[in-house]
Amino acid sequence: MNSTQLKFIIFLLFIVTMNTNATAITDSKTISEQKPNLIIILTDDQGYKDVGFNGSTDIKTPHIDRIANEGTRFTNGYVSYPVCGPSRAGLLTGRYQDRFGFTSNPTMDPTITQNGIPTTEKNIAEVLKPAGYTSGIIGKWHMGTHPELRPNKRGFDYFYGFLSGGHQYFPEDLTLNDLDDVKYKYDWYRTRLLENEQRVDTDEYLTDELSHEAVNFIKRESDKPFFLYVAYNAPHTPLQASEKYLARYQHIKDKKRRTYAAMVSAVDDGVGHILATLKEQGIDDNTLVVFLSDNGGARNNASDNGELRGHKNDLFEGGVRVPFAARWPNRIPAGVDFHQPVSSLDILATIVVQAKVDISKNKALDGTDLMPYITNEKSGSPHDILFWRHVKSNYHAVRSGTDKLVQVKQNPMMFDLDKDFGESNNIAEKQIEKEGSMQKAYLQWESELQGAAFPYLGSWKKNRPKSQGKNNSNKKNKTKIKTKNQGTNQ
Ligand code: CA
């Protein structure tokens, strides 16, 4: 090789290097300008105290705790209803669900077109789609069974899970092919899982199965903006756990609590896999992860709401204040507690601002962008006032500042949550003026709402005859404990 040839080769190498650098700069720019991903990890009927970050002593949740410890813990985080269906409708639309008549859990009857989020409302997937997002839901839908109301017709590009409000956890119990095979109430817990609109067979403990699919979705979609809604049905009844997780809690004597702890532990492992996948895919810094439960701990699943009064289905704090945390490296400060009230309604309001999505033609949201508050750009509370209405029980509640009004039928109660975390001291007689102004605000809000848009959950299919009840998933045996040596491969 003569010197001219050598110079030419060096020149070619220089050009190649320059091109590689240029590509790297372009990639880096693309990533930094890419809209943030959103992952909502929702658990079901998990108690306020049943995470390490809220002081659980018997259940270990190291991966869920990372979301709070590497992000912000919301000590006053609320959902908009104390039961699954309406709470999820509020979360997904960012609007109080009573505005569109989602006042109770919907019937499972697939012939009723009104039994979910009406098509006049937009959920997060539908709002983000025009901005270039791909959306997936893994797990529990519960927002309607009519073919036009299912996830793939409601903005979700991918669905892996089930339509019902709860489900059996072991694959061999998924014996019904479809809702057409349901003869009795709660047999919908036995339907095979859906992948988009196709029924599929599974071989894992359900929580592990859902975690795997969440990880697979992230790996598939990591090169463009996505919204992933991981809606675990754990730790909702039936109480069923595999030996892998039960083995961690042999020291808990109460069998229900032990099984519940194992179910939460399975979710925690799943959260660990999800967070690890974000890191592996190089999208950790650009992904907002929000963790919360859809309502407070239930009476029937051995959950623990700590000092909070009441449970699922109550408008006391135990029904609507939930474990709630958000993590977004480089954007949300790590290890910070936020004590002002926030709501599940805020998640949609936050992502549309952060992703610069135009919602000017959409219906007004009830939530608030939380980022300026979390980052201390704004002081004060994201909400002057929050409302809850429970039509079926003639029950309502209002929170303003640290004041809380709870009215059951005709009996108003007032509490100062700053001094009375457990709502044990009714100070209504001393707070007549404040109560009056909160009632007035409630009536104004209520005047904007609709009545029930669809029949109640239990109105479809009859109860199983008692003689057939013992080995089936009817309401009576929902708390039956089942364990099995499964799900050991994750
Ligand atoms: Ca629930």
Residues whose N, C-alpha, C, O or C-beta is under 5 A from the ligand:
A	BS01	CA	D44 D45 V83 C84 D294 N295
